[in-house]
Amino acid sequence: RMLGKDKENVEFVLYSSWFCPFAQRAWIVAEESNANYQWVEINPYIVDSTRPGGYTKKAQALEQKKIADPDFVEASPRGLVPAIRHKGIVLWESLPVCEYIDSVFGNGTLIDRTDPYQVSRQQIWCSHCTDRIQKKYYQALNAQEENDREALIEEFFKECRVLSNEMSNDGPYFNGKKFSMVDVALAPFWQRVLIVGPHYFDLNLPKESEFQRLDIWWNAVSARPSVAATIVCEPRLISSYMDYYTDLATSDAARNYIK
Ligand SMILES: N[C@@H](CCC(=O)N[C@@H](CS)C(=O)NCC(=O)O)C(=O)O
């Protein structure tokens, strides 16, 4: 279904970047759906030919992005991936994009929309994944002093424990037996915690029960076909994070999630 194999019947266009965890959320939900979608690969950053594949985390001016791909910037006014185009509408920001794909092309099951409490609760824990777990982790990756990094890793562990304690005991996923939006929100970042972090610095996840629960969660999530389909080449993923580690990133994501 990806890459618009059935080019005649493309149902929506997904503007994405292979390395982007936010875009990976939308990619997972697109894979969960049965839609025939077209992938448009975007590199929103400055290309540096001395880097593997030319990938950096250096911001490219919006004007440049417009020249490279005007349709993309029309779909995403700040020039960030992911974004989608469906018939006459465009949408950007990963979680709203995920919600739309799930409602329109999926089974609408990633959020229990029949229960207002569950809708709001999912939002709280999706934000926790983005603004606390992922943010602390990126800050640790970006820290230039060992002491700062250690303190940030402790804060990251603390936020992981908080999420873990909210996870159901009824099944492997956040909500138990049903895969949900919180699982989608966290999966790309957890993959980076396990793969990218340990390459750049020592990251030994604690052995305590909260982290065992997260292990159970990741085993189930990573085995799910929609998630497995989005796992990219590990060495390339690692090298694409170099600018965070060396504090050279100037992207919108770097400003919002690291600084
Ligand atoms: N809050 C946005 C963040 C998206 C984002 O920062 N994407 C990065 C790639 S990982 C991007 O497009 N960066 C381009 C830039 O910073 O100019 C979302 O959830 O979709």
The ligand as an ORCA input file, in Angstrom:
! r2SCAN-3c Opt
* xyz 0 1
  N       5.168     18.895     16.642
  C       5.461     18.351     15.337
  C       6.958     18.110     15.219
  C       7.376     17.657     13.830
  C       8.879     17.861     13.578
  O       9.559     18.582     14.309
  N       9.387     17.213     12.516
  C      10.774     17.427     12.157
  C      11.443     16.173     11.606
  S      11.716     14.982     12.860
  C      10.829     18.468     11.051
  O      10.013     18.471     10.147
  N      11.809     19.366     11.142
  C      12.043     20.378     10.168
  C      12.551     21.660     10.788
  O      12.762     21.693     12.001
  O      12.712     22.623     10.037
  C       4.656     17.065     15.133
  O       4.268     16.438     16.120
  O       4.387     16.708     13.970
*
